[in-house]
Amino acid sequence: MAQRWVAARPGGSEVFDLVSHDVPPPAPGEVTIEVRAAGVNPADASHVAEGKRGPFPRGVGYEIAGVITAIDPETEIASGGGAVGEEVLAFRVLGGWASEMNVPALDVFAKPGALTFEQAANLLLAATTSSEMLHVTAVEPGETVLVHGASGAVGVSLLQQAALLGVRVIGTCSPSRFEVVRRFGGEAVAYGAGLEARVRAAAPEGVAAALDCVGTDEAVDVSLAVVPERARVVTIAAKQRGAEIGIRVIGGDLPASAAYRDGVRAGLVRLAAEGKIEVPMARTYRLERALDAVELLRGGHAGGKVALLPAPSSPRGPAAAS
């Protein structure tokens, strides 16, 4: 039997349970995927805590990578074709913390050979979020933008996508993470007291837009101070304050955001296949240790993406499962 994590009701770790279940044959328009890796994102647990994406009980996790084990003969995946044995990724699913599941074919794409299963299972939530942040702030080639939390998962994807657009990025992070920001084309500045002055010194030409991935008062205040147009400040984390002060607030639970993100998935998968978007990994855990992965992310300094590996599986690459 397959295994999956289920949240019985809104709440914290006490509402999560790993259960066994039978996966039925896929309906027309669906594929069955044997999950080789499931992405773990802060939204997985926070949406359960906030009661989003119900009704409950419901599965947990939004992105996976694996192998097709069943598909209706008349069904085609989003990237075209689709056959038993094909390596794929899927986003946005509901219930990705699982060993096997049925997924709408329109959410399934051929896995880029350049990515491991762990990386592929962590590509699209961060990448589509980053793409939307650049989109809603109307970032253009030659501009300088400020990214708060540039060394995090969304920040690293932002750095790479901004570089492809010809955009200069000033990225905030801790000094210990400067090299990460520099590796992906950004210019690192330390957050903390005096941030506004450091940003102005780094960008004497001015900052056209600010993209906030952390949600702190400092990030919002400095963004408002250095960006002339409030409409070109966007946050994915300071949602309540952002709505109150009139900056852009986006999120995968909002219909406009979901529609945009669905529309850019194929293009982002192509960029990954061409080696233009990397997915740095921090750690993997066995599926049964999903709550340990959540705790790691809650600490805020994972140092890369995190994946769950359903058994049987073996570690692949430098991040061994524990």
N, C-alpha and C positions, 0 to 999 in steps of 0.2 A: 504493500500500500504506500501511497505517497504521503508526505508530511507537509504541513503548512502551519504558519503562525496565524492565530486568530485573536482579534481584540473583541472581548465579550461586550464591552460598553466603553464609553469615554472614561479616560483615567490614565494612571501611570502604569508602571511595569506590572502591577498586580493584576491588570485586566488582560494581559497577554498569556496565551496558552499555545503550546505546540501540540497539534492533534494529527491523527492519521485519518486519511480519507481516500475514497476511490475517485479516480479521475474518469469521467465518462468519455465516450468517443466524442470527438469534436463535431459540433453542429456545422451546417453549411456556413461558410464565412469565418470559421475558426480554425486554429491549428493547435495541436498538443505539443508542448515544449518540455523536454527533460531539462530542468534547470541545472546548469553547470556553475553559475554564479548569480547571486542576487545583490544588487546595489543597496547600500544602506545610506540614507540621507536624514538630516535632522527633521525634515518634514514627515518622515514615516511615523515617528513617535509623537511629534507635536500635533499632527492632525488627529491622532487618536485622543490625545489629551483634550483637544478643543472640540471634539465631537464632529469633526469634518469628514466628508466622504462616506457618510453612513449609507444605509441603515446598519446598525449593529445587530448581531455580531458580524464582523467583516474581516477580510484578509488584510495583511499589512505589507507594504512595500510596493514601489511604483516602477521599478525597472529590473530587467533580467537579461541574461544571455544564456544560450543553451543550444540544444539540437532538436530539430523537428522529429517527433516520433509518430505523428499521425496528421493527415491533412485530407480534406475532402477533394476528390479529383477536379471539381469545378472551382476550387478556391485558389486564389493567388495572393501572395503576401504583398506588402506595400511596395517593396523594391522590385517586384516582378518575379514570376516563377514561384518556387517553393516546392520542396520535395523532402521526403523522409530522409533523414541523415544530414540535412543542410544545417550549417551553423548559423544562428541568427541571434539578434537582440530584439527586445520588445520594450516599448515605452509609449504611452502610459498605461500600465496595467494596474489592477487592484488585487493585491495578494501575492506579490512577487517573492516574499519570504517563503519559499516552497521548494519542494524537490521536483514537482511536475505540475503543470497547469494548462488549462485551455485559455487561449488568448485570441481576441479578434485579429484576423489576418491583416487588417488595415493598420495595426500597430506594430507589425513585425517587419524587420529589415534584415537583409543579409549582413552577417557580421563581417566587418572589415578584417582582412587577414593581418593587418598591422597591429591589431589589438588582441590581447589575451581575453579570455572570457571575463575575467575580473574587471578589466578595463572597459570592455564593451558594456558590461552591466552597470557601469557608472558614467557613461558618456552623456546621455541625452538630458537628464534632469538638469545638470549643471550647465550644459551647453545651450539648451533652449532658453533657460533663464537668462544667461549672459547675452544671448542674441537679442532677446526682448529688451533688455536694459539698454543696449546700444540703439535699438530701433526706436524706442519711445523718447529717447533724448536726442534723436536726429543727429547722431554723431557723424561727422564728415571727415574725409581724408585731410590731414594737415592740422587738425585741431588737437589741443591738449585737454585731456580729461583727468579727473581725479577719481580713483577707485579706492574705497575704504574696504579693508579686509582683502587686499590683493593677493595674499598668499594662501587663502582658503580655496576650497574647491571651485566655487563660482568665480572667485577672483582670478584664479589661474586660467580658467576658460576665457574670461573677459580679456586678460592680457593677450592671449593667443589670437582671439578674434579681432581685437583692436589692432594688433600688429598687421594682420592680413588686410585691414582697411586702410592702413597707413596713418594710424592715429597714435599720438604720443600719450603714454599713460604715466601719471604720477601715482604710485600705489602705496597705501599705508599698510604697515605691518609692524611686528616687533623686530628689533635689530637681529635677532637670531634667525629671522626668515628673510632677510634682505637678499640673500643669494637666490632664493626661489623666485622672487619678483624679478630680479635681474636676468635670471636664466630665460624667462619667458618674455623679455623685451621691455619690462617696466623700469621705472626709476623709483627706487624705494625711499620712503621717508618714514620715520618712527612716529607712531601715534603717541598721544600724551600731551602734557602741558607744552604750549608753544607750537602746536601743530599748524595753526593758520599761518604763522610767520614762516615756518619751514616750507609750506606749500607755495606761498607767494615767492619765496626765494628760489624755489626749484622751477617755478613757471612765471618768470617776469612778463611773459607775453600774455598772461591771463589764462584762466581755466574756463573752457567752454561749457562743460557739463560735469556733474558729479554722480557717481554710481555707488550707492551704499549697500554693502553686503553684510554689515554688522549691526546696525540699528542703534548705536549708542548716541547719547545726546551730543557728544563731541563730534561725531561724524556728521550729524544733521546740522549742527551749528556752524561748523567750518564750511560745509557745503553751501549753506545759505550765504555765508560771508564772502566766498570767493567766486561764486557763479552768478553772473548778472541776471540771468533769467530763471525764475523759480521753476518754470515748466521744464527746465533741463536738469533738474535734480530728481533722481529716482531712488526709491528704497524698496528692498524686499524684506526688510526686517523691522523697521520702525513704523509699522502699519498704522497704529493708532495716532501717533504724533504726526505722521506724514499726512494723514487725512485731515487732521485738525489745522495744519498750517498750509495745506494746498500744494504739496509737492506730489510727484507721481508715485503711486503705490501700485505694485504689481504682485501677482501671485498665481500659482497654478490652479488655485481654487476659484479664481475669477474667470468668468466666461470669455472675456476678451483675451486674457492672457493664455488660456487653454487653447483657444482657436489659433492664435499666433504661433504658439509653440508647436502645435500639431503640424502647422504648415511649413515649418523650417526643419523638421526632423531629417528628411531625406538629404537635404543639402549638407547638414552637419555630419551625417554618416559618410557622405562622399568626402568631405574634408578630412575626416579621420582616416578613411581608406587611402587617401593621398599622403598621409603622414603630416598633415598640416595642423591637426589638433591632437595633442597628447593627453593622456589621463594618468597623472602620477598616482601611484598606489601607496598607501601607508601600511595596511594590514588586512589580513583575512581571518575569518572565524568560521568554525563549523556552524552549520545551520542551527543546531541546538543551543549555541551560545550567542544568539542574536541580541539578547539583552546586555551582554558584555560589550557588544559593538555599539549599542545605543549609549552606554555609559561613557565609552571612549569619545564619542562625538559630543556628548554633553560637556566634556571638559574643554572643548573649543580649540584644541591644538593637536588634532590627529596627525597633521603633517601630510595629508593626502587622502585619497578615497579609501573606503572600507567596503569589503564584500563578504557575503556569506557563501560558504561552499557546502551544498548538500552532499551527504555521503551516498555512494562511495565516490570519493574524489581524492586527488593528491595535490599537494602544493605545486603551483606553477609560477616560476619567476621568483623574485627576491622576497616577496611578502608571504611567508609561510603561514598556514592556518594554524590557529591554536584553539 
